[in-house]
């Protein structure tokens, strides 16, 4: 079986793709924690769905370019969601 000829990703594209993958794994992990404890289930499911539709839509519009500004905006949006989640957790334990 031969490998398809795909263009190599630049270092910037690899960094943004890695960031998106890390955020996605964090969202899946939070979903598992949420379903196990019964806390913030609606947020966990909604965040994961928003992430899936957002990343897929951004990649389609960007034509596969992980360094496209729309894809970068999606990654930054989910970083803000992580920040808000951390703030809620910190506030809950005070």
SELUMVEX-581110 format. One record per atom (N, C-alpha, C): residue in three letters; x negated, y, z; atom name; residue number from 1. Coordinates in steps of 0.1 Angstrom, whole numbers, plus 5000, padded with zeros to 4 digits. Layout:
aa = Ala | px = X | py = Y | pz = Z | at = CA | i = NUM
...
END
This chain:
aa = Unk | px = 4992 | py = 4988 | pz = 5000 | at = N | i = 1
aa = Unk | px = 5000 | py = 5000 | pz = 5000 | at = CA | i = 1
aa = Unk | px = 4991 | py = 5012 | pz = 5000 | at = C | i = 1
aa = Unk | px = 4993 | py = 5021 | pz = 4991 | at = N | i = 2
aa = Unk | px = 4985 | py = 5033 | pz = 4990 | at = CA | i = 2
aa = Unk | px = 4991 | py = 5045 | pz = 4998 | at = C | i = 2
aa = Unk | px = 4982 | py = 5053 | pz = 5003 | at = N | i = 3
aa = Unk | px = 4987 | py = 5065 | pz = 5011 | at = CA | i = 3
aa = Unk | px = 4991 | py = 5076 | pz = 5002 | at = C | i = 3
aa = Unk | px = 5001 | py = 5083 | pz = 5005 | at = N | i = 4
aa = Unk | px = 5005 | py = 5095 | pz = 4996 | at = CA | i = 4
aa = Unk | px = 4995 | py = 5106 | pz = 4998 | at = C | i = 4
aa = Unk | px = 4994 | py = 5114 | pz = 4987 | at = N | i = 5
aa = Unk | px = 4984 | py = 5125 | pz = 4987 | at = CA | i = 5
aa = Unk | px = 4991 | py = 5137 | pz = 4994 | at = C | i = 5
aa = Unk | px = 4988 | py = 5138 | pz = 5007 | at = N | i = 6
aa = Unk | px = 4993 | py = 5150 | pz = 5014 | at = CA | i = 6
aa = Unk | px = 4982 | py = 5160 | pz = 5016 | at = C | i = 6
aa = Unk | px = 4986 | py = 5173 | pz = 5016 | at = N | i = 7
aa = Unk | px = 4975 | py = 5183 | pz = 5019 | at = CA | i = 7
aa = Unk | px = 4971 | py = 5182 | pz = 5033 | at = C | i = 7
aa = Unk | px = 4958 | py = 5185 | pz = 5035 | at = N | i = 8
aa = Unk | px = 4953 | py = 5185 | pz = 5049 | at = CA | i = 8
aa = Unk | px = 4958 | py = 5197 | pz = 5057 | at = C | i = 8
aa = Unk | px = 4960 | py = 5195 | pz = 5069 | at = N | i = 9
aa = Unk | px = 4965 | py = 5206 | pz = 5077 | at = CA | i = 9
aa = Unk | px = 4953 | py = 5215 | pz = 5082 | at = C | i = 9
aa = Unk | px = 4956 | py = 5228 | pz = 5083 | at = N | i = 10
aa = Unk | px = 4945 | py = 5237 | pz = 5088 | at = CA | i = 10
aa = Unk | px = 4945 | py = 5236 | pz = 5103 | at = C | i = 10
aa = Unk | px = 4935 | py = 5241 | pz = 5109 | at = N | i = 11
aa = Unk | px = 4933 | py = 5241 | pz = 5124 | at = CA | i = 11
aa = Unk | px = 4945 | py = 5248 | pz = 5130 | at = C | i = 11
aa = Unk | px = 4949 | py = 5260 | pz = 5124 | at = N | i = 12
aa = Unk | px = 4961 | py = 5267 | pz = 5130 | at = CA | i = 12
aa = Unk | px = 4974 | py = 5259 | pz = 5129 | at = C | i = 12
aa = Unk | px = 4976 | py = 5252 | pz = 5118 | at = N | i = 13
aa = Unk | px = 4988 | py = 5244 | pz = 5117 | at = CA | i = 13
aa = Unk | px = 4988 | py = 5233 | pz = 5127 | at = C | i = 13
aa = Unk | px = 4976 | py = 5227 | pz = 5129 | at = N | i = 14
aa = Unk | px = 4975 | py = 5216 | pz = 5139 | at = CA | i = 14
aa = Unk | px = 4978 | py = 5221 | pz = 5153 | at = C | i = 14
aa = Unk | px = 4973 | py = 5233 | pz = 5156 | at = N | i = 15
aa = Unk | px = 4976 | py = 5238 | pz = 5170 | at = CA | i = 15
aa = Unk | px = 4990 | py = 5241 | pz = 5172 | at = C | i = 15
aa = Unk | px = 4997 | py = 5247 | pz = 5162 | at = N | i = 16
aa = Unk | px = 5012 | py = 5249 | pz = 5164 | at = CA | i = 16
aa = Unk | px = 5020 | py = 5236 | pz = 5164 | at = C | i = 16
aa = Unk | px = 5016 | py = 5227 | pz = 5156 | at = N | i = 17
aa = Unk | px = 5023 | py = 5214 | pz = 5156 | at = CA | i = 17
aa = Unk | px = 5021 | py = 5207 | pz = 5169 | at = C | i = 17
aa = Unk | px = 5009 | py = 5207 | pz = 5175 | at = N | i = 18
aa = Unk | px = 5006 | py = 5201 | pz = 5188 | at = CA | i = 18
aa = Unk | px = 5014 | py = 5208 | pz = 5199 | at = C | i = 18
aa = Unk | px = 5015 | py = 5221 | pz = 5198 | at = N | i = 19
aa = Unk | px = 5023 | py = 5229 | pz = 5208 | at = CA | i = 19
aa = Unk | px = 5038 | py = 5225 | pz = 5207 | at = C | i = 19
aa = Unk | px = 5043 | py = 5223 | pz = 5195 | at = N | i = 20
aa = Unk | px = 5057 | py = 5219 | pz = 5194 | at = CA | i = 20
aa = Unk | px = 5059 | py = 5205 | pz = 5199 | at = C | i = 20
aa = Unk | px = 5050 | py = 5196 | pz = 5196 | at = N | i = 21
aa = Unk | px = 5051 | py = 5182 | pz = 5201 | at = CA | i = 21
aa = Unk | px = 5050 | py = 5182 | pz = 5216 | at = C | i = 21
aa = Unk | px = 5041 | py = 5190 | pz = 5222 | at = N | i = 22
aa = Unk | px = 5040 | py = 5190 | pz = 5237 | at = CA | i = 22
aa = Unk | px = 5053 | py = 5195 | pz = 5243 | at = C | i = 22
aa = Unk | px = 5059 | py = 5205 | pz = 5237 | at = N | i = 23
aa = Unk | px = 5071 | py = 5211 | pz = 5242 | at = CA | i = 23
aa = Unk | px = 5083 | py = 5201 | pz = 5241 | at = C | i = 23
aa = Unk | px = 5083 | py = 5194 | pz = 5230 | at = N | i = 24
aa = Unk | px = 5093 | py = 5184 | pz = 5227 | at = CA | i = 24
aa = Unk | px = 5092 | py = 5172 | pz = 5237 | at = C | i = 24
aa = Unk | px = 5080 | py = 5168 | pz = 5240 | at = N | i = 25
aa = Unk | px = 5078 | py = 5157 | pz = 5250 | at = CA | i = 25
aa = Unk | px = 5082 | py = 5162 | pz = 5264 | at = C | i = 25
aa = Unk | px = 5079 | py = 5174 | pz = 5267 | at = N | i = 26
aa = Unk | px = 5083 | py = 5180 | pz = 5280 | at = CA | i = 26
aa = Unk | px = 5098 | py = 5180 | pz = 5281 | at = C | i = 26
aa = Unk | px = 5105 | py = 5184 | pz = 5270 | at = N | i = 27
aa = Unk | px = 5120 | py = 5184 | pz = 5270 | at = CA | i = 27
aa = Unk | px = 5126 | py = 5170 | pz = 5272 | at = C | i = 27
aa = Unk | px = 5120 | py = 5160 | pz = 5265 | at = N | i = 28
aa = Unk | px = 5124 | py = 5146 | pz = 5267 | at = CA | i = 28
aa = Unk | px = 5122 | py = 5141 | pz = 5281 | at = C | i = 28
aa = Unk | px = 5110 | py = 5145 | pz = 5286 | at = N | i = 29
aa = Unk | px = 5108 | py = 5141 | pz = 5300 | at = CA | i = 29
aa = Unk | px = 5117 | py = 5148 | pz = 5310 | at = C | i = 29
aa = Unk | px = 5120 | py = 5160 | pz = 5308 | at = N | i = 30
aa = Unk | px = 5130 | py = 5167 | pz = 5316 | at = CA | i = 30
aa = Unk | px = 5144 | py = 5161 | pz = 5315 | at = C | i = 30
aa = Unk | px = 5147 | py = 5157 | pz = 5303 | at = N | i = 31
aa = Unk | px = 5160 | py = 5150 | pz = 5301 | at = CA | i = 31
aa = Unk | px = 5161 | py = 5137 | pz = 5309 | at = C | i = 31
aa = Unk | px = 5150 | py = 5129 | pz = 5309 | at = N | i = 32
aa = Unk | px = 5150 | py = 5117 | pz = 5317 | at = CA | i = 32
aa = Unk | px = 5151 | py = 5120 | pz = 5332 | at = C | i = 32
aa = Unk | px = 5144 | py = 5130 | pz = 5336 | at = N | i = 33
aa = Unk | px = 5144 | py = 5134 | pz = 5350 | at = CA | i = 33
aa = Unk | px = 5158 | py = 5139 | pz = 5354 | at = C | i = 33
aa = Unk | px = 5164 | py = 5146 | pz = 5345 | at = N | i = 34
aa = Unk | px = 5178 | py = 5152 | pz = 5347 | at = CA | i = 34
aa = Unk | px = 5188 | py = 5141 | pz = 5348 | at = C | i = 34
aa = Unk | px = 5187 | py = 5131 | pz = 5339 | at = N | i = 35
aa = Unk | px = 5197 | py = 5120 | pz = 5339 | at = CA | i = 35
aa = Unk | px = 5195 | py = 5111 | pz = 5351 | at = C | i = 35
aa = Unk | px = 5182 | py = 5110 | pz = 5356 | at = N | i = 36
aa = Unk | px = 5180 | py = 5102 | pz = 5367 | at = CA | i = 36
aa = Unk | px = 5185 | py = 5108 | pz = 5380 | at = C | i = 36
aa = Unk | px = 5183 | py = 5121 | pz = 5381 | at = N | i = 37
aa = Unk | px = 5187 | py = 5128 | pz = 5394 | at = CA | i = 37
aa = Unk | px = 5201 | py = 5134 | pz = 5393 | at = C | i = 37
aa = Unk | px = 5206 | py = 5136 | pz = 5381 | at = N | i = 38
aa = Unk | px = 5220 | py = 5142 | pz = 5380 | at = CA | i = 38
aa = Unk | px = 5220 | py = 5158 | pz = 5381 | at = C | i = 38
aa = Unk | px = 5208 | py = 5164 | pz = 5380 | at = N | i = 39
aa = Unk | px = 5206 | py = 5178 | pz = 5381 | at = CA | i = 39
aa = Unk | px = 5204 | py = 5184 | pz = 5368 | at = C | i = 39
aa = Unk | px = 5211 | py = 5195 | pz = 5364 | at = N | i = 40
aa = Unk | px = 5209 | py = 5203 | pz = 5352 | at = CA | i = 40
aa = Unk | px = 5210 | py = 5194 | pz = 5339 | at = C | i = 40
aa = Unk | px = 5219 | py = 5185 | pz = 5339 | at = N | i = 41
aa = Unk | px = 5221 | py = 5176 | pz = 5327 | at = CA | i = 41
aa = Unk | px = 5225 | py = 5184 | pz = 5315 | at = C | i = 41
aa = Unk | px = 5234 | py = 5193 | pz = 5316 | at = N | i = 42
aa = Unk | px = 5239 | py = 5201 | pz = 5304 | at = CA | i = 42
aa = Unk | px = 5227 | py = 5209 | pz = 5298 | at = C | i = 42
aa = Unk | px = 5219 | py = 5215 | pz = 5307 | at = N | i = 43
aa = Unk | px = 5208 | py = 5223 | pz = 5302 | at = CA | i = 43
aa = Unk | px = 5198 | py = 5213 | pz = 5295 | at = C | i = 43
aa = Unk | px = 5195 | py = 5202 | pz = 5301 | at = N | i = 44
aa = Unk | px = 5185 | py = 5193 | pz = 5295 | at = CA | i = 44
aa = Unk | px = 5190 | py = 5188 | pz = 5281 | at = C | i = 44
aa = Unk | px = 5202 | py = 5184 | pz = 5280 | at = N | i = 45
aa = Unk | px = 5207 | py = 5179 | pz = 5267 | at = CA | i = 45
aa = Unk | px = 5208 | py = 5190 | pz = 5257 | at = C | i = 45
aa = Unk | px = 5213 | py = 5202 | pz = 5261 | at = N | i = 46
aa = Unk | px = 5214 | py = 5213 | pz = 5252 | at = CA | i = 46
aa = Unk | px = 5200 | py = 5218 | pz = 5247 | at = C | i = 46
aa = Unk | px = 5190 | py = 5218 | pz = 5256 | at = N | i = 47
aa = Unk | px = 5177 | py = 5223 | pz = 5253 | at = CA | i = 47
aa = Unk | px = 5171 | py = 5213 | pz = 5242 | at = C | i = 47
aa = Unk | px = 5173 | py = 5200 | pz = 5244 | at = N | i = 48
aa = Unk | px = 5167 | py = 5191 | pz = 5235 | at = CA | i = 48
aa = Unk | px = 5174 | py = 5192 | pz = 5221 | at = C | i = 48
aa = Unk | px = 5187 | py = 5194 | pz = 5221 | at = N | i = 49
aa = Unk | px = 5194 | py = 5195 | pz = 5208 | at = CA | i = 49
aa = Unk | px = 5190 | py = 5208 | pz = 5201 | at = C | i = 49
aa = Unk | px = 5189 | py = 5219 | pz = 5209 | at = N | i = 50
aa = Unk | px = 5184 | py = 5231 | pz = 5203 | at = CA | i = 50
aa = Unk | px = 5170 | py = 5230 | pz = 5197 | at = C | i = 50
aa = Unk | px = 5162 | py = 5223 | pz = 5204 | at = N | i = 51
aa = Unk | px = 5149 | py = 5220 | pz = 5199 | at = CA | i = 51
aa = Unk | px = 5148 | py = 5212 | pz = 5186 | at = C | i = 51
aa = Unk | px = 5156 | py = 5202 | pz = 5186 | at = N | i = 52
aa = Unk | px = 5156 | py = 5194 | pz = 5174 | at = CA | i = 52
aa = Unk | px = 5161 | py = 5202 | pz = 5162 | at = C | i = 52
aa = Unk | px = 5173 | py = 5208 | pz = 5163 | at = N | i = 53
aa = Unk | px = 5178 | py = 5216 | pz = 5152 | at = CA | i = 53
aa = Unk | px = 5170 | py = 5228 | pz = 5149 | at = C | i = 53
aa = Unk | px = 5164 | py = 5234 | pz = 5159 | at = N | i = 54
aa = Unk | px = 5155 | py = 5246 | pz = 5156 | at = CA | i = 54
aa = Unk | px = 5143 | py = 5242 | pz = 5149 | at = C | i = 54
aa = Unk | px = 5136 | py = 5232 | pz = 5153 | at = N | i = 55
aa = Unk | px = 5123 | py = 5228 | pz = 5147 | at = CA | i = 55
aa = Unk | px = 5126 | py = 5222 | pz = 5133 | at = C | i = 55
aa = Unk | px = 5136 | py = 5214 | pz = 5131 | at = N | i = 56
aa = Unk | px = 5139 | py = 5209 | pz = 5118 | at = CA | i = 56
aa = Unk | px = 5143 | py = 5220 | pz = 5108 | at = C | i = 56
aa = Unk | px = 5151 | py = 5229 | pz = 5112 | at = N | i = 57
aa = Unk | px = 5155 | py = 5240 | pz = 5104 | at = CA | i = 57
aa = Unk | px = 5143 | py = 5249 | pz = 5100 | at = C | i = 57
aa = Unk | px = 5134 | py = 5252 | pz = 5110 | at = N | i = 58
aa = Unk | px = 5123 | py = 5260 | pz = 5108 | at = CA | i = 58
aa = Unk | px = 5113 | py = 5254 | pz = 5098 | at = C | i = 58
aa = Unk | px = 5111 | py = 5241 | pz = 5100 | at = N | i = 59
aa = Unk | px = 5102 | py = 5234 | pz = 5090 | at = CA | i = 59
aa = Unk | px = 5108 | py = 5233 | pz = 5076 | at = C | i = 59
aa = Unk | px = 5121 | py = 5232 | pz = 5075 | at = N | i = 60
aa = Unk | px = 5127 | py = 5232 | pz = 5062 | at = CA | i = 60
aa = Unk | px = 5125 | py = 5246 | pz = 5055 | at = C | i = 60
aa = Unk | px = 5128 | py = 5256 | pz = 5062 | at = N | i = 61
aa = Unk | px = 5127 | py = 5270 | pz = 5057 | at = CA | i = 61
aa = Unk | px = 5112 | py = 5273 | pz = 5054 | at = C | i = 61
aa = Unk | px = 5103 | py = 5268 | pz = 5062 | at = N | i = 62
aa = Unk | px = 5089 | py = 5271 | pz = 5061 | at = CA | i = 62
aa = Unk | px = 5082 | py = 5261 | pz = 5050 | at = C | i = 62
aa = Unk | px = 5090 | py = 5252 | pz = 5045 | at = N | i = 63
aa = Unk | px = 5085 | py = 5243 | pz = 5035 | at = CA | i = 63
aa = Unk | px = 5073 | py = 5234 | pz = 5040 | at = C | i = 63
aa = Unk | px = 5074 | py = 5230 | pz = 5053 | at = N | i = 64
aa = Unk | px = 5064 | py = 5222 | pz = 5059 | at = CA | i = 64
aa = Unk | px = 5052 | py = 5229 | pz = 5065 | at = C | i = 64
aa = Unk | px = 5052 | py = 5242 | pz = 5065 | at = N | i = 65
aa = Unk | px = 5040 | py = 5249 | pz = 5070 | at = CA | i = 65
aa = Unk | px = 5042 | py = 5252 | pz = 5085 | at = C | i = 65
aa = Unk | px = 5034 | py = 5245 | pz = 5093 | at = N | i = 66
aa = Unk | px = 5035 | py = 5247 | pz = 5108 | at = CA | i = 66
aa = Unk | px = 5030 | py = 5260 | pz = 5113 | at = C | i = 66
aa = Unk | px = 5023 | py = 5268 | pz = 5104 | at = N | i = 67
aa = Unk | px = 5018 | py = 5281 | pz = 5108 | at = CA | i = 67
aa = Unk | px = 5027 | py = 5292 | pz = 5103 | at = C | i = 67
aa = Unk | px = 5039 | py = 5289 | pz = 5098 | at = N | i = 68
aa = Unk | px = 5048 | py = 5299 | pz = 5093 | at = CA | i = 68
aa = Unk | px = 5054 | py = 5307 | pz = 5105 | at = C | i = 68
aa = Unk | px = 5056 | py = 5320 | pz = 5104 | at = N | i = 69
aa = Unk | px = 5061 | py = 5328 | pz = 5115 | at = CA | i = 69
aa = Unk | px = 5074 | py = 5322 | pz = 5121 | at = C | i = 69
aa = Unk | px = 5083 | py = 5317 | pz = 5113 | at = N | i = 70
aa = Unk | px = 5096 | py = 5311 | pz = 5118 | at = CA | i = 70
aa = Unk | px = 5093 | py = 5299 | pz = 5128 | at = C | i = 70
aa = Unk | px = 5084 | py = 5291 | pz = 5124 | at = N | i = 71
aa = Unk | px = 5081 | py = 5279 | pz = 5132 | at = CA | i = 71
aa = Unk | px = 5074 | py = 5284 | pz = 5145 | at = C | i = 71
aa = Unk | px = 5065 | py = 5294 | pz = 5144 | at = N | i = 72
aa = Unk | px = 5058 | py = 5299 | pz = 5155 | at = CA | i = 72
aa = Unk | px = 5069 | py = 5305 | pz = 5165 | at = C | i = 72
aa = Unk | px = 5079 | py = 5312 | pz = 5159 | at = N | i = 73
aa = Unk | px = 5089 | py = 5318 | pz = 5168 | at = CA | i = 73
aa = Unk | px = 5097 | py = 5307 | pz = 5175 | at = C | i = 73
aa = Unk | px = 5099 | py = 5296 | pz = 5169 | at = N | i = 74
aa = Unk | px = 5106 | py = 5285 | pz = 5176 | at = CA | i = 74
aa = Unk | px = 5098 | py = 5280 | pz = 5187 | at = C | i = 74
aa = Unk | px = 5085 | py = 5278 | pz = 5185 | at = N | i = 75
aa = Unk | px = 5076 | py = 5274 | pz = 5196 | at = CA | i = 75
aa = Unk | px = 5076 | py = 5284 | pz = 5207 | at = C | i = 75
aa = Unk | px = 5075 | py = 5296 | pz = 5204 | at = N | i = 76
aa = Unk | px = 5075 | py = 5307 | pz = 5215 | at = CA | i = 76
aa = Unk | px = 5089 | py = 5307 | pz = 5222 | at = C | i = 76
aa = Unk | px = 5100 | py = 5305 | pz = 5215 | at = N | i = 77
aa = Unk | px = 5113 | py = 5305 | pz = 5221 | at = CA | i = 77
aa = Unk | px = 5114 | py = 5294 | pz = 5231 | at = C | i = 77
aa = Unk | px = 5108 | py = 5282 | pz = 5228 | at = N | i = 78
aa = Unk | px = 5109 | py = 5271 | pz = 5238 | at = CA | i = 78
aa = Unk | px = 5099 | py = 5273 | pz = 5249 | at = C | i = 78
aa = Unk | px = 5088 | py = 5280 | pz = 5247 | at = N | i = 79
aa = Unk | px = 5079 | py = 5284 | pz = 5258 | at = CA | i = 79
aa = Unk | px = 5086 | py = 5293 | pz = 5268 | at = C | i = 79
aa = Unk | px = 5095 | py = 5302 | pz = 5263 | at = N | i = 80
aa = Unk | px = 5103 | py = 5311 | pz = 5271 | at = CA | i = 80
aa = Unk | px = 5113 | py = 5302 | pz = 5279 | at = C | i = 80
aa = Unk | px = 5118 | py = 5292 | pz = 5273 | at = N | i = 81
aa = Unk | px = 5128 | py = 5283 | pz = 5280 | at = CA | i = 81
aa = Unk | px = 5120 | py = 5276 | pz = 5291 | at = C | i = 81
aa = Unk | px = 5108 | py = 5271 | pz = 5289 | at = N | i = 82
aa = Unk | px = 5100 | py = 5265 | pz = 5299 | at = CA | i = 82
aa = Unk | px = 5098 | py = 5275 | pz = 5311 | at = C | i = 82
aa = Unk | px = 5095 | py = 5287 | pz = 5307 | at = N | i = 83
aa = Unk | px = 5093 | py = 5297 | pz = 5318 | at = CA | i = 83
aa = Unk | px = 5105 | py = 5299 | pz = 5326 | at = C | i = 83
aa = Unk | px = 5117 | py = 5300 | pz = 5319 | at = N | i = 84
aa = Unk | px = 5129 | py = 5302 | pz = 5327 | at = CA | i = 84
aa = Unk | px = 5132 | py = 5290 | pz = 5335 | at = C | i = 84
aa = Unk | px = 5129 | py = 5278 | pz = 5330 | at = N | i = 85
aa = Unk | px = 5132 | py = 5266 | pz = 5338 | at = CA | i = 85
aa = Unk | px = 5123 | py = 5266 | pz = 5350 | at = C | i = 85
aa = Unk | px = 5110 | py = 5269 | pz = 5349 | at = N | i = 86
aa = Unk | px = 5101 | py = 5270 | pz = 5360 | at = CA | i = 86
aa = Unk | px = 5106 | py = 5280 | pz = 5371 | at = C | i = 86
aa = Unk | px = 5111 | py = 5292 | pz = 5366 | at = N | i = 87
aa = Unk | px = 5116 | py = 5302 | pz = 5375 | at = CA | i = 87
aa = Unk | px = 5129 | py = 5297 | pz = 5382 | at = C | i = 87
aa = Unk | px = 5137 | py = 5290 | pz = 5376 | at = N | i = 88
aa = Unk | px = 5149 | py = 5284 | pz = 5382 | at = CA | i = 88
aa = Unk | px = 5145 | py = 5274 | pz = 5393 | at = C | i = 88
aa = Unk | px = 5135 | py = 5266 | pz = 5390 | at = N | i = 89
aa = Unk | px = 5131 | py = 5255 | pz = 5399 | at = CA | i = 89
aa = Unk | px = 5124 | py = 5262 | pz = 5411 | at = C | i = 89
aa = Unk | px = 5116 | py = 5272 | pz = 5409 | at = N | i = 90
aa = Unk | px = 5109 | py = 5279 | pz = 5420 | at = CA | i = 90
aa = Unk | px = 5120 | py = 5286 | pz = 5429 | at = C | i = 90
aa = Unk | px = 5130 | py = 5292 | pz = 5423 | at = N | i = 91
aa = Unk | px = 5140 | py = 5299 | pz = 5430 | at = CA | i = 91
aa = Unk | px = 5148 | py = 5289 | pz = 5438 | at = C | i = 91
aa = Unk | px = 5150 | py = 5277 | pz = 5433 | at = N | i = 92
aa = Unk | px = 5158 | py = 5267 | pz = 5440 | at = CA | i = 92
aa = Unk | px = 5151 | py = 5262 | pz = 5453 | at = C | i = 92
aa = Unk | px = 5138 | py = 5262 | pz = 5453 | at = N | i = 93
aa = Unk | px = 5131 | py = 5257 | pz = 5464 | at = CA | i = 93
aa = Unk | px = 5127 | py = 5268 | pz = 5474 | at = C | i = 93
aa = Unk | px = 5131 | py = 5280 | pz = 5472 | at = N | i = 94
aa = Unk | px = 5128 | py = 5291 | pz = 5481 | at = CA | i = 94
aa = Unk | px = 5139 | py = 5292 | pz = 5492 | at = C | i = 94
END
